[in-house]
Amino acid sequence: ATKMATDRVTEIKTQPQVLDSPAQNHEHKSALNQLRRKSRDDINVTEAIKSFGVPEDATLTRDQFDQNMKQLYDLNSATDGILLKSLFNLFDADKNGVIDFQEWQTALGIIHAKSSEERIRFIFRLFDLNGDGFISKEEFTDIVVSLWTNPLIRQTLDFAIDERKVEGKDVFINHFFAEADQDKDGLLSFDEWKSAASKYTHDVADHKLQVLPNQTGGHVDAFRKLDGNKIMKAVSKLEYQFYQTLPQHPYLHPYVPLYFGTQELNGKNWVIMGDMTGHLKHPCVMDIKMGTTSVGEDATPEKAEAMRAKDVGSTTVTLGIRITGMKVWKENKGDFTQFTKSWGRKVTPETMANSLREFFHNGNTFRRDIYDMAVTRLNEILNFIETKPAFR
């Protein structure tokens, strides 16, 4: 993160020194990794810049800035030019066409500031490409497209890190903008941005809680990992009431996670339950919405309309099932493959069978044993529901 200033601000006024040596790159990337391991409280931006031997009269031109950023952050795709230009304009506070030591110091100080509002304002200006004080959906999309493919910059800004894993680019853009644009004028003011962006920069009151690592659906801020094999889930008022009565209905216990109670936190209702993936080495998780409608009984008219549109545009109405995301361990590559909400929205009735089959395929073979276990369990749940006096 601090490398954007520290690494090659040694571009002296008269002699550009672009990193073209593998040894140079390795040396400075190692230094960056050491800095990244420090918390915001530990980083002294001025000392970090000086530790790289950067003279206080050093300046960086736009071309030098671009060349170094391309090498150090792999900003070489066709979409990165917009991001590079916006970053340079933000760092070049006096608009004289070069970045001096003080400008590096100030900009990095904001990025690493303990004050979330300073960083939220900085990111707002990054997205406000034309500098008119508002962010259009086109501007937001242009920057997100670049951030989505560049983890170093995204981590530096600490913006939408988990959303990329769970939601995917298209769903995140549409969801964020619909949530943030409160007056529905197609533009985000700073106040609208601040209200929506605060949770995407991870500066929430419950920041000490861990993000759920195996989440594949739902809102990113709706789940939190607790110590031990427990998680918290943010729920609606009706869900909250249901879980509070769960101990009175033991016949439901075989079909739900372990229940540890409820809690109110940060204005939300949370349910504390067992983490069913906590004991697994490579947990494969699929998030599915069942039924021909996803509209909850307590949905507002506006939310109900938006949910009905999602239902019609997906397999909910036609099949009564929608995959919202999944995470599958692939033996052939020794890693997980993440299927985001954006992927799930593109599943059609014709591709549903192959999409479900993907969940049971480990990259080498179809896990028929796991598939049979899942079908058996689903039939048990179906039989249970059909024996109840009323169900829908």
N, C-alpha and C positions, 0 to 999 in steps of 0.2 A: 504494500500500500504506500508506505512512505517513499518507496523507490521512485515514484513519479517525480519527486523532487530530488531525492538524494542521488539517484543513480547517474544520470548523465547531465546534470546541470553544469558539468564541466565543459559544456559547449561554450568556450570562450568567444568573446565578441568577434575575433578575427579568424579563428580556426575551429571549425566543427569537428567534433571527435565522436562520430557515430560508432556504436559498439558493433564491430564486425569480427572480433576475435572470440572463438569459443571460450577461451580462458577468461577473457574479460566478462563475457556473459555469465559464466559460471560463478566468478568471484562476486559479482554484484547481485546475482540471484540468491546466492548463499546469504549475503548480508540482508537482503530483503526478507528471506525466510526467518532469520533471527528476529528482525523487527516485528514481523507478523505475529510471532509467538508472544509478544508483549501486549498487555491490555492497554486501553486508552489512557488509563491512569499512569502507566509506566512510560509512555512515549513523550519525550521532549523533542518537539519537531526541530527546533533550532539546533540542538546538539546533534540530532540525527543527520541533518543536512551537512553540518560542519565535519562530522565524523567521516564523511566521504571525501574530505579535502576540497570542498566547494568554496572558492573565493567569493567574498561578498560583493565583488564587482562583476561577477559572471552574469551573462545574459544568454538567452536562448531564442533563436528566431523560430518562425513558424515551421520552416522546412526541417530545421534541426529537431524541433519538438516532435514533429510527425515521424521522422526517421527513427528516433530513439523509442518512441512509444510503439511503433510497429514491431521493432525487434524485441523489446522487453516484454510486451504484452500480447504479441501475436495479433496485432490489430491490422490484419492484411486483407480482410474480406472486403467485398464491394460495399458493404453497409457501414463500414467503420469510418469512412470519411466524415460523415455527419457528426459522429461522436467525437472524433479528433478535433474538428473545428469548434464544437461547443466547449470542449475541455480547454482548448487554447484561449478562447474568448473569455472564459471564466477566470483563468489564471492571469491573463493580461489585463489587470484591473485598470491601469491608466490608459489602455488602448493605444499604446505607442508601437505596437507590432512586435515587441520582444518581451520576454519574461525575465525579470530580474530576481535577485536573491530574496528581496522582501516579498515579492509577489508569490514566489514558491512557498515561503514561510507562512504567509497569511492563508493561502488556499489550503495547504496541507494541515494547518492548524484547525481550519474549519472542518475538514474531512475527519480529523481525529478528535474533534471537540467532544467534551463530555456533555455539552448541551445538545440535546436532540434537535431543538428548534433551529440552531445554526446549520446543522447538516441537512435538515429537511428543506431549509431555504436554499442551500447550495444546490441540492438535487433538483429543486423546482427550477432554478435558473438554468441548470443543465438541460432540462427538458424544454424550456421556453426558448426555442431556437431563434425566433425572430425578435426576441427581447421586448415584446409588447405587454408583458406582465400577465399573460394568460398562456395556458397550454391547450392546444387543440388536440383532437384525437390523432390527427396525422403526425403532429410533433411527438406525441407520446409514443405512437407506434414506431416511428423512425428510431428513437433512442432505445426502446425496449428490444427491437430486433437486434441491435448491436450488442446490448448488454446480455442478451440471452445466449450469445455464442462466445462470450468472453468472461469466463469465471473470475479472472484476476480483477478486472474492473468492477464486476458486480460485487465481489467480496470486499473490495476496497470501499465501495459506497455502502456496503451492508444493506442492499436493497433487493427484496423479492427473491432471496436465496432459496427458500423452501417452496415458494410458489412455482418456481421453474420446475422443480421435481414433481410436484403434485398436479398442478393445473395445466401446464403447457402454455405456450406463448399466446395463442389465440384466445383461449378462455380467460387468461389473466388480463389481457388488454381490455376485453369486453366487460369483464366483471369489475375491474378497477374503475374504469371510466363511468360505467353505469352507477356505481356506488358513490363515486366522488362528485359527479356532476349533479349537484343537488337542485339547481334551478333549471336543468335540462336545456341550457343554451348552447351546448356543444363545446364549451370552453371551461377550463378549470382556473378559478382565481386562486391566489395563494391560500386564502382561508379554506377553500374547498380542498385544495391539495393537502394542506396540513392536517385536516380532519381525517382524510382517508389514508395518507401516506405514513402516519405515525406508526401504525401497526406493521407496515411492510419494512420499516427500518429496525424492527425488533426492539424498539425502545418502549415497551409496554410495562405496566406496573408489575406484571408477573414474570419479569425477564429472567428470574433465577430458575424458573421451571424449564425443563428441557423440551424442545420440539420433538414430537413423536417421530422416531426415525422410520417406522414402517407404514406411515400413513400413505394411502393411495387415493383417497377421495375426501369429499367434504371441504370446508374452508380450512386453510392452513392454521388459522388462529383458533380453531375449534377443538383442538386436541393438545394435551400436554403430557409429557412423560414425568412420572414421579419416581422417587426412590423406591427400589424394590420392583416387583412385577405389578405395578399399578399405573393406571393412566387416568387423566381427567378429560371429560368430554363436555363441551358447552352444549346445552340443550334448550329447547323451547320450554315454555311454561307447562304445556301439556305433558311433554316428556318428563320434566322435572317431577310433576305430580305422580306420573305413572311409576317412576323408579322409587319414589318414596313409599308407595304401597306394595312394592315387589316382595318384601319379606312376608306379606300376608298371603301370597299366592305361591306356595312351594312347588306346585305342578308346573310352573314356568321355569324354575331354576335350571333344569337340564338344557334349556335352550337359549340361555343368556349367559354372558360372562359373569364371573364372581362380582358381587355387588358389595361395596364398602361404605355406601352412604352418599350424601349430597353436600354441596357447599356453595355459598354465594361468594363470588370474588370478582372485583373490578366491574360491578354492575351486571354480571352474568350469572346464570344458574349453571352449576357444574355437577356432573355425576362422576363419582370415583368408582372405578371398576378394575377388574383384573386385566393385565396385559396378556392376551392369549398367545402372543408371539415371543414373550420374554425368555422362554426356555429353549427356543429353537435356534439352531446355528445359522440357517439360511431361510428365514421365513418367507414364503410366497403368499402374497395377500392380494385379494381381488375385492373391490368395492362395487356393490351392485345395488341398484334401486329396483325394487319389485313393485308390480302393480301397473295398472293402465293410467294412473295419474300420480304425480308427485306433489300435488297441491295439498298442503296440510290444512287441517280444520281451523287453525289459528292464523293462517296466512292473511296478510293485508290484501286488499283488492289489487294494489299495484304488484305485489309479489306474486299473487295468484296468477295474474295475467302473464308475467314473465315466465313462471314455471310451466304454465300451459303451453306457451310457445316452445319451450325446451322439449316438452313431452311430444308435441306434434313433429318437431324437427329431429327427433331421435327414434329409437325403437320402443320407447315406452308405450305409446298408443297401439302400435301394431303387434308387438310381442309381449307386452306386459313385463318387460325386463330391459334394463339399461346398464351397461358397464360404464362406471364413472372413472375407473382407473385400475391398474394392477401393477404389481411388482413381482417379477419372476426370476428365480435363480437359474442361470444358464451354465451348465457344466462345461460346455465347449469353450467358453471364454472365461470361466472362473469369476463371474461377476453377475450383478443383477441387471436386468433390462426393465426400465421403468416405462409404463404405458400411462400417459397422462390423461387428464380430462379432455384435452383437445383431441387426442386419439380416440377416446371413447365416444365423443360426439359424432365421429365419422363412421362408426360401425353401423351397418345397415342390416336389414333382415337377411339379406343374401350373404353377408360376411359374418354374421353372428356365430355360426357353428365353428368356423375357422378361428375366430377371435377367442372363443371359449377353449378351443383345443390348444391354443397358444399357451394358455395358463398351465396346462398339464404337460407341456413339452419342455424338457430340461436342456434343449439344445442338441442333445444326442439321440434321445428316444422319448416316445410318448409314455408317461408314467401311468400305465393302466391300473396299477395297484392303488395309486392315490385317487384316480378317477372313480374307481369302484367304491372306495371308501366314502367319497363325497356324495355319490349318487345314493348310497345306502342312508347316509345321514339326512339328505334332503327328503327322501321318502319317509323317514321317521317324522320329520317336521311336518310334512304334508299330512300324514295320517293323524298326527296330533291335532292339527288345525281343523281337519274335517270332522273330528269327533266332538268338537265344541258346539254348543247349541247355536252360537251365532258367530259368523266370521265374514270378512269381505276381502 
